[in-house]
Amino acid sequence: MADELTSELIKETAELVEKFKADLIQLLLNDRNLKNDSLTINSLKVVINESSRYVSLTGVDYIYYVIHGRGPGRFPPPDPITGEWKIPFPVALEIAKHGNKAKYLHVANAFDKLYNEFFETVKKKAGKISLAYALRLGTLKNVG
């Protein structure tokens, strides 16, 4: 009985995270002008681990900066394996000099609205789906 309940809670949690992922992809496609086959979009995966009772949304390590932009003063990091820039060097230099937070403020604001709506949905279901916490990019853990 408890295993069936846990399985159902994991399923419902996974559905919430899948919807959040779909909404996030639409935001990135529409407001950030990413392409559907971009590395960022393709990296977004919902990971389900029933034995540990968690559902998480994973993505590239720099997704925060894709959504919120970067402040001035530092170059975006090169790829740790190849040492190549993930973006053209002139663009990296421009970001280092001036940042691009202002350019993507509308994306950050839209993401915050999307996340808050997601979190409100999670809170409404909290009586049925008992959640320990929800991290900023959608990691959810069920407390059973």
Backbone hydrogen bonds in HBPLUS format (Angstrom, degrees):
<---DONOR---> <-ACCEPTOR-->    atom                        ^
c    i                          cat <-CA-CA->   ^        H-A-AA   ^      H-
h    n   atom  resd res      DA  || num        DHA   H-A  angle D-A-AA Bond
n    s   type  num  typ     dist DA aas  dist angle  dist       angle   num
A0005-LEU N   A0001-MET O   2.95 MM   4  6.23 157.8  2.00 150.2 156.4     1
A0006-THR N   A0002-ALA O   2.85 MM   4  6.06 164.7  1.87 151.6 155.8     2
A0007-SER N   A0003-ASP O   2.88 MM   4  5.98 157.6  1.93 142.1 148.8     3
A0008-GLU N   A0004-GLU O   2.91 MM   4  6.13 154.0  1.98 145.1 152.0     4
A0009-LEU N   A0005-LEU O   2.87 MM   4  6.14 158.6  1.91 152.5 158.6     5
A0010-ILE N   A0006-THR O   2.87 MM   4  6.07 159.5  1.91 153.1 158.5     6
A0011-LYS N   A0007-SER O   2.97 MM   4  6.17 156.0  2.03 142.6 149.4     7
A0012-GLU N   A0008-GLU O   2.94 MM   4  6.22 162.9  1.97 151.6 155.5     8
A0013-THR N   A0009-LEU O   2.88 MM   4  6.04 158.7  1.93 148.5 154.9     9
A0014-ALA N   A0010-ILE O   2.81 MM   4  5.98 159.4  1.86 150.6 156.5    10
A0015-GLU N   A0011-LYS O   2.99 MM   4  6.28 149.0  2.09 146.2 154.3    11
A0016-LEU N   A0012-GLU O   3.13 MM   4  6.46 153.7  2.20 145.3 151.4    12
A0017-VAL N   A0013-THR O   3.00 MM   4  6.32 160.6  2.04 153.8 159.0    13
A0018-GLU N   A0014-ALA O   2.81 MM   4  5.97 154.3  1.87 148.0 155.6    14
A0019-LYS N   A0015-GLU O   3.01 MM   4  6.21 155.9  2.07 145.5 151.2    15
A0020-PHE N   A0016-LEU O   3.01 MM   4  6.30 158.0  2.06 145.6 151.8    16
A0021-LYS N   A0017-VAL O   2.83 MM   4  6.07 156.1  1.89 148.7 155.4    17
A0022-ALA N   A0018-GLU O   2.92 MM   4  6.20 159.8  1.96 149.2 154.0    18
A0023-ASP N   A0019-LYS O   2.92 MM   4  6.18 160.3  1.95 151.9 157.3    19
A0024-LEU N   A0020-PHE O   2.82 MM   4  6.03 154.5  1.88 149.5 157.1    20
A0025-ILE N   A0021-LYS O   2.87 MM   4  6.13 156.4  1.92 152.0 158.3    21
A0026-GLN N   A0022-ALA O   3.05 MM   4  6.33 158.8  2.09 146.5 151.8    22
A0027-LEU N   A0023-ASP O   2.98 MM   4  6.24 154.2  2.05 145.4 152.6    23
A0028-LEU N   A0024-LEU O   2.93 MM   4  6.22 162.0  1.96 152.5 156.6    24
A0029-LEU N   A0025-ILE O   2.86 MM   4  6.08 154.0  1.93 151.4 159.0    25
A0030-ASN N   A0026-GLN O   2.84 MM   4  5.89 165.3  1.86 151.3 155.5    26
A0031-ASP N   A0027-LEU O   2.76 MM   4  5.45 151.0  1.84 145.0 154.1    27
A0034-LEU N   A0028-LEU O   3.05 MM   6  5.82 175.2  2.06 146.7 145.2    28
A0038-SER N   A0035-LYS O   2.97 MM   3  5.24 159.7  2.01 121.1 120.4    29
A0042-ASN N   A0038-SER O   2.95 MM   4  6.15 173.8  1.95 159.6 161.7    30
A0043-SER N   A0039-LEU O   2.92 MM   4  5.92 130.6  2.17 140.0 151.7    31
A0043-SER N   A0040-THR O   3.26 MM   3  5.23 134.8  2.48  93.5 105.6    32
A0044-LEU N   A0041-ILE O   3.26 MM   3  5.71 153.7  2.33 111.0 117.8    33
A0045-LYS N   A0058-THR O   3.01 MM  13  5.33 153.5  2.08 137.7 145.3    34
A0058-THR N   A0045-LYS O   2.84 MM  13  5.33 166.8  1.85 159.9 161.8    35
A0047-VAL N   A0056-SER O   2.72 MM   9  5.18 164.0  1.75 157.2 162.1    36
A0056-SER N   A0047-VAL O   2.84 MM   9  5.18 159.2  1.89 147.5 154.6    37
A0049-ASN N   A0054-TYR O   2.93 MM   5  5.43 168.9  1.94 169.2 167.7    38
A0053-ARG N   A0049-ASN O   2.83 MM   4  5.75 112.9  2.29 135.8 154.8    39
A0054-TYR N   A0049-ASN O   3.07 MM   5  5.43 159.5  2.11 138.0 144.0    40
A0142-ASN N   A0053-ARG O   3.09 MM  89  5.65 154.2  2.16 151.6 159.1    41
A0055-VAL N   A0140-LEU O   3.09 MM  85  5.41 164.6  2.12 150.5 155.4    42
A0140-LEU N   A0055-VAL O   2.84 MM  85  5.41 161.4  1.88 166.1 172.1    43
A0063-ILE N   A0060-VAL O   3.21 MM   3  5.58 157.1  2.27 122.4 120.4    44
A0065-TYR N   A0062-TYR O   3.01 MM   3  5.55 125.0  2.33 111.6 123.6    45
A0066-VAL N   A0062-TYR O   3.23 MM   4  6.62 142.1  2.38 143.9 154.8    46
A0066-VAL N   A0063-ILE O   3.10 MM   3  4.88 122.7  2.44  91.3 106.5    47
A0067-ILE N   A0063-ILE O   3.04 MM   4  6.30 153.9  2.11 152.3 157.6    48
A0068-HIS N   A0064-TYR O   2.77 MM   4  5.92 171.2  1.78 156.1 159.2    49
A0069-GLY N   A0065-TYR O   2.81 MM   4  4.54 139.7  1.97 117.5 125.3    50
A0100-ASN N   A0070-ARG O   2.74 MM  30  5.40 156.9  1.79 151.5 158.1    51
A0073-GLY N   A0096-ALA O   2.68 MM  23  5.02 169.8  1.69 145.6 145.4    52
A0079-ASP N   A0084-GLU O   2.68 MM   5  5.39 169.9  1.69 163.9 160.6    53
A0083-GLY N   A0079-ASP O   2.76 MM   4  4.90 142.5  1.90 135.5 146.1    54
A0091-VAL N   A0088-PRO O   3.00 MM   3  5.42 124.2  2.32 109.9 123.8    55
A0092-ALA N   A0088-PRO O   3.02 MM   4  6.38 156.9  2.07 151.6 159.0    56
A0093-LEU N   A0089-PHE O   2.80 MM   4  6.05 156.6  1.85 158.6 165.0    57
A0094-GLU N   A0090-PRO O   3.03 MM   4  6.21 154.8  2.09 140.1 146.5    58
A0095-ILE N   A0091-VAL O   2.94 MM   4  6.23 156.0  2.00 149.9 156.5    59
A0096-ALA N   A0092-ALA O   2.90 MM   4  6.13 156.9  1.95 147.0 153.7    60
A0097-LYS N   A0093-LEU O   2.96 MM   4  6.22 151.3  2.05 147.0 154.4    61
A0098-HIS N   A0094-GLU O   2.87 MM   4  5.95 173.4  1.87 155.7 157.9    62
A0099-GLY N   A0095-ILE O   2.65 MM   4  4.16 135.2  1.84 115.5 127.9    63
A0104-TYR N   A0100-ASN O   3.29 MM   4  6.58 143.3  2.43 144.0 152.5    64
A0104-TYR N   A0101-LYS O   3.14 MM   3  5.35 128.2  2.43  99.5 112.3    65
A0105-LEU N   A0102-ALA O   3.37 MM   3  5.05 171.9  2.38 100.9 102.2    66
A0107-VAL N   A0104-TYR O   3.02 MM   3  5.19 126.0  2.32 100.3 114.2    67
A0108-ALA N   A0104-TYR O   3.05 MM   4  6.43 160.1  2.09 154.8 160.1    68
A0109-ASN N   A0105-LEU O   2.88 MM   4  6.11 161.8  1.91 154.8 159.7    69
A0110-ALA N   A0106-HIS O   2.99 MM   4  6.07 156.0  2.05 137.6 144.4    70
A0111-PHE N   A0107-VAL O   2.79 MM   4  6.01 154.6  1.85 149.8 157.4    71
A0112-ASP N   A0108-ALA O   2.90 MM   4  6.13 160.9  1.94 148.8 153.8    72
A0113-LYS N   A0109-ASN O   3.04 MM   4  6.30 156.5  2.10 146.8 152.7    73
A0114-LEU N   A0110-ALA O   2.92 MM   4  6.13 161.4  1.95 148.1 153.5    74
A0115-TYR N   A0111-PHE O   2.73 MM   4  5.95 166.2  1.75 160.8 164.2    75
A0116-ASN N   A0112-ASP O   2.90 MM   4  6.02 161.3  1.93 145.9 151.3    76
A0117-GLU N   A0113-LYS O   2.98 MM   4  6.20 156.4  2.03 148.5 154.7    77
A0118-PHE N   A0114-LEU O   2.94 MM   4  6.19 157.8  1.99 148.1 154.6    78
A0119-PHE N   A0115-TYR O   2.77 MM   4  6.03 162.1  1.80 155.8 160.6    79
A0120-GLU N   A0116-ASN O   2.88 MM   4  6.06 153.0  1.95 144.8 152.1    80
A0121-THR N   A0117-GLU O   3.02 MM   4  6.27 154.7  2.09 146.4 152.7    81
A0122-VAL N   A0118-PHE O   2.97 MM   4  6.31 155.3  2.03 149.0 156.1    82
A0123-LYS N   A0119-PHE O   2.83 MM   4  6.11 157.7  1.88 149.3 155.5    83
A0124-LYS N   A0120-GLU O   2.90 MM   4  6.16 152.9  1.98 147.7 154.7    84
A0125-LYS N   A0121-THR O   3.13 MM   4  6.36 145.3  2.25 143.3 152.1    85
A0125-LYS N   A0122-VAL O   3.16 MM   3  5.20 123.8  2.50  95.4 109.4    86
A0126-ALA N   A0123-LYS O   3.08 MM   3  4.85 154.3  2.15  97.4 105.2    87
A0128-LYS N   A0125-LYS O   2.85 MM   3  5.35 129.8  2.10 114.3 127.5    88
A0129-ILE N   A0125-LYS O   2.59 MM   4  5.62 176.0  1.59 166.0 167.1    89
A0143-VAL N   A0130-SER O   3.01 MM  13  5.85 163.6  2.04 144.4 149.8    90
A0132-ALA N   A0141-LYS O   2.79 MM   9  5.60 166.8  1.81 164.0 168.5    91
A0135-LEU N   A0139-THR O   3.06 MM   4  5.18 156.4  2.12 141.4 147.0    92
A0138-GLY N   A0135-LEU O   2.98 MM   3  5.43 156.4  2.03 125.9 124.0    93
